[in-house]
Amino acid sequence: MKLSHVVGTFLLAGGVAALISFYLDPKFSEEATPETASVTPSESPSVANLAVEPPAPATSARRMATINARPDGHYWTRALVNKKASVEFMVDTGASVVALTYKDAQKMGLRPETLDYKWEIRTAGGITKGASVKIESIQINQVNVRNVDAMVLRTDLSQSLLGMSFLRELYSYEFRGERMIIQQ
């Protein structure tokens, strides 16, 4: 590309920017009165007076946490649930929602004996019944996801599962060998 094309493109872009700023300036709007619509030479827009501001730097400061794999090959983490209960979760990308054991539901302050176990849940161990609940917050280190859909399972669950209703609320999650990195 010739230098003259680059300079011409730059000047054209500057002229368009000046023209737009001229028409968007309230002093020059159609509603301006004759007194406010006057322009002195120093106020008239020109390409030479345009200040080119560099774009604001994109921030990559995201909240993140690392979840480590155990010898069983699964990724396990301890999370603070509803700002009061420490619950150990196994990450399960095959689970549609966060699944809670009866015992962990009690630790969170839920009363699982009063829940309506009307949902049929298919697990690797077979079919069981579940009660739909909303978890106020699940926090893993800096990552804090709010209003997470979950199921309390009546039986057939030996540990709580961190399923997709949590994971899909993240900016990203990735597996790097023995680590899972989550970002919000």
C-alpha positions in Angstrom: 0.0 0.0 0.0 1.4 3.4 -1.0 2.1 6.0 1.7 -0.2 8.4 -0.1 -3.1 6.0 0.4 -2.3 5.6 4.1 -2.1 9.4 4.6 -5.3 9.9 2.5 -7.2 7.3 4.6 -6.0 8.9 7.8 -7.0 12.4 6.7 -10.4 11.1 5.5 -11.0 9.4 8.8 -10.0 12.5 10.7 -12.3 14.6 8.6 -15.2 12.3 9.2 -14.5 12.3 13.0 -14.4 16.1 12.9 -17.6 16.3 11.0 -19.4 14.0 13.4 -18.2 15.9 16.4 -19.3 19.1 14.8 -22.9 17.8 14.3 -23.1 16.2 17.7 -21.9 19.3 19.5 -25.0 20.9 21.3 -23.8 24.4 20.1 -24.7 23.3 16.6 -27.9 21.4 17.0 -31.1 22.4 15.2 -32.5 23.6 18.5 -29.7 26.1 19.1 -30.6 29.7 19.2 -28.7 32.2 17.1 -26.9 33.4 20.2 -25.5 29.9 21.0 -24.9 28.9 17.4 -22.1 31.3 16.7 -18.7 29.9 16.2 -15.4 31.6 16.7 -12.5 30.5 14.5 -10.7 28.9 17.5 -13.8 26.8 18.2 -14.2 25.4 14.7 -13.4 21.8 14.4 -10.4 20.8 12.2 -8.4 17.7 11.6 -5.3 19.4 13.2 -7.1 19.9 16.5 -8.3 16.3 16.8 -6.7 14.5 19.7 -6.2 10.8 19.0 -6.6 8.9 22.2 -5.2 5.4 22.5 -7.8 2.8 23.3 -8.1 1.9 26.9 -6.1 -1.3 27.7 -8.2 -4.4 27.8 -8.2 -5.8 31.3 -7.5 -9.5 31.7 -8.0 -9.4 35.5 -10.5 -12.1 35.9 -11.3 -13.9 39.1 -9.9 -17.4 38.9 -9.3 -20.6 40.8 -7.4 -23.8 40.2 -8.9 -27.2 40.9 -6.5 -30.2 41.2 -7.1 -33.7 40.1 -6.7 -36.5 42.7 -5.2 -39.9 42.0 -8.6 -41.2 41.0 -8.4 -38.9 38.0 -11.3 -36.7 39.0 -11.1 -33.0 39.8 -12.1 -32.2 43.4 -12.6 -28.9 45.2 -13.9 -27.5 48.4 -16.3 -24.6 48.0 -18.0 -22.2 50.4 -21.8 -22.6 49.7 -24.3 -19.9 50.8 -21.5 -18.2 52.6 -21.6 -20.7 55.4 -21.0 -24.3 54.5 -17.8 -25.9 53.3 -18.8 -28.6 50.8 -16.5 -30.9 48.9 -17.5 -31.3 45.2 -16.3 -33.5 42.4 -16.4 -31.7 39.1 -18.8 -33.5 36.7 -19.2 -31.9 33.2 -21.7 -34.7 32.5 -24.1 -33.5 35.2 -26.7 -31.0 33.9 -27.0 -29.3 37.3 -25.1 -29.2 40.6 -26.1 -32.3 42.6 -26.1 -32.2 46.4 -26.1 -35.1 48.8 -28.7 -35.1 51.5 -26.0 -34.4 54.1 -24.5 -31.5 52.2 -27.9 -30.0 51.8 -28.3 -30.0 55.6 -24.9 -28.4 56.0 -26.0 -25.6 53.7 -29.0 -24.8 55.9 -31.6 -26.5 53.7 -34.1 -28.8 55.3 -34.0 -31.8 52.8 -36.7 -33.6 54.7 -39.2 -30.9 53.7 -38.3 -30.8 50.0 -40.4 -32.2 47.2 -38.5 -35.0 45.5 -40.6 -35.0 42.4 -37.9 -35.1 39.7 -36.7 -38.3 38.2 -32.9 -38.1 37.9 -30.8 -40.5 35.9 -27.4 -41.1 37.3 -24.6 -43.5 36.5 -25.9 -45.7 39.3 -29.5 -45.7 38.0 -32.6 -43.7 38.5 -33.4 -41.7 41.7 -35.6 -38.8 42.8 -34.4 -35.2 43.2 -35.7 -32.0 44.6 -35.0 -28.7 42.8 -33.3 -26.0 44.8 -31.6 -22.7 44.2 -28.1 -22.2 45.8 -27.5 -18.6 46.7 -23.8 -18.8 46.1 -20.9 -21.2 45.4 -17.5 -19.7 46.0 -14.2 -21.4 45.0 -11.3 -19.1 46.0 -11.9 -15.9 44.0 -14.7 -17.3 41.8 -18.2 -16.7 43.2 -21.2 -17.8 41.2 -24.7 -16.8 42.4 -28.2 -18.2 42.0 -27.1 -21.7 40.9 -29.7 -24.3 40.0 -29.2 -27.6 41.9 -30.9 -30.9 42.8 -30.8 -32.5 46.2 -30.8 -36.2 45.6 -32.6 -38.4 48.1 -30.3 -41.5 47.6 -27.6 -42.9 45.4 -25.1 -40.0 45.7 -21.9 -40.5 47.7 -20.5 -37.0 47.0 -21.9 -33.7 45.8 -21.2 -32.9 42.1 -20.3 -29.6 40.6 -22.2 -29.7 37.4 -23.0 -27.6 34.4 -25.4 -25.2 36.1 -22.3 -23.9 37.9 -19.7 -24.3 35.0 -21.8 -22.6 32.3 -21.9 -19.4 34.4 -18.1 -19.1 34.2 -16.2 -17.1 31.6 -14.1 -20.2 30.9 -12.9 -23.4 32.2 -10.0 -25.5 30.9 -8.1 -28.6 31.7 -4.3 -28.4 31.9 -3.0 -31.8 32.8 -3.7 -32.4 36.5 -5.3 -28.9 36.9 -8.6 -27.4 36.0 -8.6 -23.6 35.7 -11.8 -21.8 36.1 -12.3 -18.0 35.4 -15.1 -15.7 36.0 
